[in-house]
Amino acid sequence: MKIKWFGHSCFMITSENGTKILMDPYKNTLGYKLPEEITADIVATSHDHSDHNYIQAVKSGFVHINETGSFSEYGIEIKGVETFHDKVSGAKKGKNTIYNFKIDGINVCHSGDLGHTLNSKLVKEIGNVDILLLPVGGGYTIDAFEAVNVMKQLNPTVVIPMHYRTKALGVVGLIFDKVDKFISASGLQAKEYTELELNIVNIKDYSGIAVLKYD
């Protein structure tokens, strides 16, 4: 599979047979910009905020996944697990859905705007995680230290940080911490990639933190 980061919490995963899964597309108001002619087969949105659910950006027909439960689309198994955008059971910012996708035999977990660490029930419900897409910047989500806790709870082979401060965000980014804070707190090795291309055979070659560049 190929994993491309479009900034914020938005990723495109392309399976070995060419199926495209887009996660948390945003409205172009952040400083990041999505490709003009973006297409996808499956679009998953973790919650109803315009920087995570702007499905109008997609220029093709697609299956929209925006709820909890188990789904099977294009041969991809998807599980949506209810969590919260804050530490007070959604009272301030509402609910958040964590999705665990089984793509090419690899479990890819997108945490959305997770606002709290997990309990044992949630860890069990989410299930096995090989690649974890994890917010680390704080502000509106878990911060670097809480992200390390969630990483340890789910125990993935590869962690891809998201939702942190970058130059593209400009002054908006001052709300968030840089990714360096998470890397330092994790104690893991981090490498940069333009795009991640891996499979069930070579995934361990990418163990640790994979920081994807925003073009």
C-alpha positions, -999 to +999 in steps of 0.1 A: +000+000+000+009+036-004+002+062+023+002+099+014-003+128+038-022+159+027-016+177+059-037+180+091-054+146+096-060+139+059-044+108+043-048+089+011-041+052+012-039+033-020-042-004-018-022-029-039-051-033-063-056+005-066-085+011-042-082+046-028-092+054+008-093+091+018-094+100+055-106+133+070-106+157+040-106+194+049-119+227+036-090+247+022-090+273+050-061+260+071-031+268+050-030+232+036-045+225+001-059+193-012-052+184-049-078+199-071-088+167-088-088+144-059-107+111-063-114+082-039-134+050-036-139+053+001-140+085+022-140+082+060-147+112+083-140+110+120-163+138+131-184+167+117-159+196+117-151+212+084-114+206+088-122+168+088-154+162+069-152+182+037-163+155+014-172+180-013-135+181-022-137+146-037-143+147-075-157+111-079-183+088-066-174+072-033-187+053-003-188+076+027-180+060+061-190+084+090-203+062+118-194+035+142-198-002+134-183-028+110-182-023+073-168-041+042-162-020+011-140-029-019-127-059+000-115-036+028-127-043+063-135-012+084-143-009+120-155+025+135-152+028+173-168+057+193-144+079+212-145+116+221-130+149+210-123+159+246-117+146+280-153+151+292-172+124+272-179+149+243-195+176+264-173+203+249-163+191+214-185+161+207-178+126+196-149+112+175-147+080+156-115+060+154-113+038+123-094+006+119-090-004+083-077-038+072-059-031+039-037-056+021-036-076+053-023-046+073-044-029+101-043+009+097-058+029+125-068+065+120-075+082+153-093+113+141-094+142+166-089+119+197-091+140+228-083+114+255-062+083+262-079+049+259-093+025+285-089-013+282-124-016+267-115+007+238-081-009+232-099-043+229-126-028+206-101-011+183-082-044+180-048-051+164-030-020+150+000-022+126+000+014+115-013+042+138-022+076+124-021+097+156-027+133+165+002+147+185+000+185+185-024+192+214-046+222+213-078+204+200-066+168+206-043+148+228-009+163+232+025+148+227+027+130+260-009+117+258-001+105+223+028+085+236+004+068+260-021+060+232+008+047+211+019+023+239-017+012+245-022+002+208+014-010+203+017-004+165+047-013+144+046+021+126+033+055+140+025+083+116+020+116+135-007+141+123-025+173+135+006+192+145+023+225+137+038+230+103+050+260+083+020+256+059-004+264+087+011+299+094-002+316+125-030+290+128-004+265+136+006+283+168-023+264+185-004+232+181+030+218+191+056+207+166+061+170+159+095+172+175+079+172+210+062+139+203+093+123+188+113+134+218+087+121+243+084+088+225+120+078+227+116+061+192+136+066+161+119+088+135+125+090+098+110+113+071+093+101+040+075+119+011+052+089+008+052+056+026+051+025+005+050-008+024+035-042+026+030-071+050+065-084+042+085-052+047+065-033+073+090-040+101+116-021+080+096+010+088+093+004+126+091+035+148+079+069+138+073+078+101+070+115+096+054+122+063+062+154+045+035+178+033+042+188-003 
